[in-house]
Structures are given as C-alpha cells and as structure tokens.
Amino acid sequence: MAIAEELRPRVARKLGITLEWDVFVDSFENPQLSSVSGLAAAFCRFYRAIRPASIGNRCGYEPSCSRYAEWCFRQHGFWSGLKLTFSRLKRCKGNSGGLDLPPSR
C-alpha cells in the first residue's frame, strides 16, 4: 500500500511504528543545563515525557515538532532555534507533513 510522504509520519505513529529521525534525536545525550539553549532542549524532552500519547501520535512531521525544536536549539542556539521552531509550527497545519529536517549549520 502506497502512502503519500506528507502522511507517512502520521500513519506510522498511529500504527506504533518508531520513526528513524525521532530515534536519532532521542539518542542525543541529555542537554547541558548551563545555557539557555540547553534549557530549551531539556524542556522539549520534558514536554515529550509528560504530553499525552494522543498528542504525540498525531504529529505529521519527521522528526516530530518537539524533536525538531530540540535539534534546532542544540544546533543553532536559542534565538535561531526559536525562530526555526516557530517556522515549523506555522507549517504544521491540516495534512501537512513528511520529512522536514532542520537546516545545516
């Protein structure tokens, strides 16, 4: 069965399939709490730990929005990471989705 790329992450999560880029971000070491960007990355992890599964399982992007944010804060610092995160959240509407990695540094 062929699934459109923009639906693939959402369908996989609903079926309980772990996505490659989610695993990649989850494999990062715990963030250093000595910087604002480290605190922001830690907050993303905290959010994933406490949010209901029903919220996490409906994300249409890979990596999920919270993982994307964590990656951006780690790679680009707080302000650029925040800008990239808001840009991603603005794109997260309806049936939008698919593979969407943070830009390289």
Buried (B, 14 or more C-beta within 10 A) or exposed (E): EEEEEBBBBBBBBEEEEEBEBBEBBEEEEEBEEEEBBBBBBBBBBEBBEEEEEEEBBEBBBBBBBBBBBBBBBBBBBBEBBBEBBEEBEEEBEEEEBBBBEBEEE
